[in-house]
Amino acid sequence: ILVGFQFKFMFNDNIRLVNNALQSLGITRDAIPWLIEGHLAFIAISIAEIWSSTAIFAILILAGLLAMPKEPIEAARVDGCTPWQTFRYVTWPFVMPFA
């Protein structure tokens, strides 16, 4: 609920927080009606949803990384895997059930 109020405040036409930032950077000249037009409202809601769920996914992935045993990573290094191969073939499959 708080995320909704926060983003409603940011995209509000009267307060114009996002519009002022875009105009100050020279990206747009006129105020954009973020919450009035359908496709722009969808974009604003998508941004809010992504922002609010990022922390949850980060915590889940961190839990997966902390629960991962060290032996498979050590075995991959002994076998000559590069750091990318270790991540792709060892770490990522272990973390996927947590994500």
N, C-alpha and C positions, 0 to 999 in steps of 0.2 A: 504494500500500500504506500509506503514511504517513497519507494522508487517512482511510483506513478505521480505522486505530488511533486517530487523533485523535477522530473522531466516535464511535467505540465508547466511548472514554473519556468524552466529553461526555454521551452518552445512557445510560451505564451506570446500572443501578438502585442499585448500591452506592455509587458516587461521587456521583451525583445532581447533577451540575453544572447541567444544564438544568432539572431539577426544582426545585432550590434557587432558581434565578433566577426561575422562574415563580411559586413560592410567595412569594418575597420581594416580587415586584411585585403580589401579590394576585390573580393570574390563575387560579390553581388552589389547591385545599386539599390534595389527596392527591397522592402520587407517581404519575406516569404511567409505565406499563411500555412505554417506547418501542420496545425491541428484542424484545419478546415477542409483542405483538399484531400481526397481519399488516398491517392498514391503517396503524398507527402506525409500523411498521418501514419500510413503503413511503415514508411521509412523511420519516422520518429519512434514509433512503438518498437520496431525491430532493434533500433539502437539501444533503447531502454532495456529491452529484454536481454540482449547480448551483454550489456554492461552489468546487469544484476545477476546473471547466471555465471559470469566468468569466475567469480570468487568461489562459487560452489564447486565448479569443475577443477579449479586449481587445488582446492583442498582434497578432493577425491584423488587426483593424480599424485599429489604429494603423499597421501596415505599409501597409495600403491607403490610408490618408490621406496618409502620407508619400510614397507612390509616385504620387499624383495630380498631374497637371500643373496649374499655376496659371492657364493661359490660359482654360479653360472657366469658372472662377469669375469671372475678370475680365470675360469676355464676358457672363455672366449679369448682373453688376452694371451693365454698360453698357446692357444691354437693359432694365434697370429691375426686375429680380427682387428680391423681398424676401429677407431672409436665410432665411426658411423655404422659399420657393420654390427658392432656390439649393441648399439642403440636399436638398430632396425630389427635384428634377428633375436636379440636376447631381452633387452629392457622393454621394448614396446609390447611384445606378446605378454610379458608379465603384468604390465600396467593396464592393458585393455580391459580386463574384467572389472577394474575399479572405475573406468571412465564411462 
